[in-house]
Amino acid sequence: MARPVQLAPGSLALVLCRLEAPKAAGVAEDPSGRAVFCAFRRANARCFWNSRLARAASRLTFQGWLRPGVLLVQAPPASLQVLRDAWCRRALRPPRGFRIRAVGDVFPVQMNPIAQSQFIPLAEILCCAISDMNAAQIVVTQESLLEHLMKHYPGHRAWHLIIQSLWMD
């Protein structure tokens, strides 16, 4: 059994809300999570009067974006503490076009990997191969199928025997 994997250890979540709704005519969709992260980091890195906050902001890394409006960031523990302190003092700056509604610690999420079988059913392999070849507009013949299988499913030395026996049935 695979060991559990820790996801997002040492992270903060910032709950954001938009200040204004995007206008219907000609405006792009909501910004991506990475764009919101960059705007947040930029807004706080510009706080030259608070060098600790500026330095902490520069050490942030993007962890993820959960809809609607939760930004996950990660940094060394001391930098995260600077962000917590800035939030408590109301000195943490939001990304442009947003308001920060809440900031909180994210406890590590544990993922238990699901083990996969070593084997793929032959019918699954053949159906996938033929589907891939059709999507690529490759004519499926015994030779082209064998070539595709050897390229995309290496390690099986008897492909030619399997294909031959299937083609003859």
Solvent accessible surface area in square Angstrom, and as a share of the most:
residue,aa,sasa,rsa
1,M,214,0.96
2,A,47,0.37
3,R,204,0.74
4,P,70,0.44
5,V,62,0.36
6,Q,96,0.43
7,L,75,0.37
8,A,16,0.12
9,P,60,0.38
10,G,43,0.41
11,S,2,0.02
12,L,2,0.01
13,A,18,0.14
14,L,1,0.01
15,V,41,0.23
16,L,5,0.02
17,C,31,0.19
18,R,84,0.31
19,L,110,0.55
20,E,91,0.41
21,A,81,0.63
22,P,59,0.37
23,K,146,0.62
24,A,112,0.87
25,A,91,0.71
26,G,87,0.84
27,V,78,0.45
28,A,84,0.65
29,E,161,0.72
30,D,72,0.37
31,P,43,0.27
32,S,62,0.40
33,G,7,0.06
34,R,139,0.51
35,A,47,0.37
36,V,3,0.02
37,F,4,0.02
38,C,45,0.27
39,A,17,0.14
40,F,0,0.00
41,R,78,0.29
42,R,126,0.46
43,A,9,0.07
44,N,0,0.00
45,A,43,0.33
46,R,154,0.56
47,C,2,0.01
48,F,169,0.70
49,W,164,0.57
50,N,32,0.16
51,S,66,0.43
52,R,130,0.47
53,L,2,0.01
54,A,19,0.15
55,R,115,0.42
56,A,2,0.01
57,A,0,0.00
58,S,69,0.45
59,R,120,0.44
60,L,2,0.01
61,T,73,0.43
62,F,46,0.19
63,Q,68,0.30
64,G,14,0.14
65,W,48,0.17
66,L,98,0.49
67,R,154,0.56
68,P,123,0.77
69,G,9,0.09
70,V,32,0.18
71,L,0,0.00
72,L,27,0.14
73,V,0,0.00
74,Q,48,0.21
75,A,13,0.10
76,P,65,0.41
77,P,111,0.70
78,A,74,0.58
79,S,3,0.02
80,L,4,0.02
81,Q,81,0.36
82,V,16,0.09
83,L,1,0.01
84,R,67,0.24
85,D,46,0.24
86,A,1,0.00
87,W,81,0.29
88,C,105,0.63
89,R,137,0.50
90,R,222,0.81
91,A,36,0.28
92,L,14,0.07
93,R,110,0.40
94,P,52,0.33
95,P,1,0.01
96,R,222,0.81
97,G,18,0.17
98,F,13,0.05
99,R,122,0.44
100,I,15,0.08
101,R,138,0.50
102,A,42,0.32
103,V,26,0.15
104,G,33,0.32
105,D,75,0.39
106,V,31,0.18
107,F,168,0.70
108,P,65,0.41
109,V,79,0.46
110,Q,99,0.44
111,M,85,0.38
112,N,85,0.43
113,P,41,0.26
114,I,164,0.83
115,A,85,0.66
116,Q,172,0.76
117,S,85,0.55
118,Q,166,0.74
119,F,163,0.68
120,I,92,0.47
121,P,90,0.57
122,L,71,0.35
123,A,70,0.54
124,E,93,0.42
125,I,16,0.08
126,L,26,0.13
127,C,89,0.53
128,C,50,0.30
129,A,0,0.00
130,I,64,0.33
131,S,65,0.42
132,D,77,0.40
133,M,2,0.01
134,N,89,0.46
135,A,88,0.69
136,A,63,0.49
137,Q,165,0.73
138,I,80,0.41
139,V,116,0.67
140,V,41,0.24
141,T,54,0.31
142,Q,49,0.22
143,E,126,0.56
144,S,26,0.17
145,L,4,0.02
146,L,39,0.19
147,E,127,0.57
148,H,24,0.11
149,L,0,0.00
150,M,113,0.50
151,K,150,0.63
152,H,95,0.43
153,Y,53,0.20
154,P,104,0.65
155,G,79,0.76
156,H,86,0.38
157,R,221,0.81
158,A,32,0.25
159,W,6,0.02
160,H,88,0.39
161,L,103,0.51
162,I,36,0.18
163,I,1,0.01
164,Q,79,0.35
165,S,60,0.38
166,L,74,0.37
167,W,119,0.42
168,M,151,0.67
169,D,153,0.79
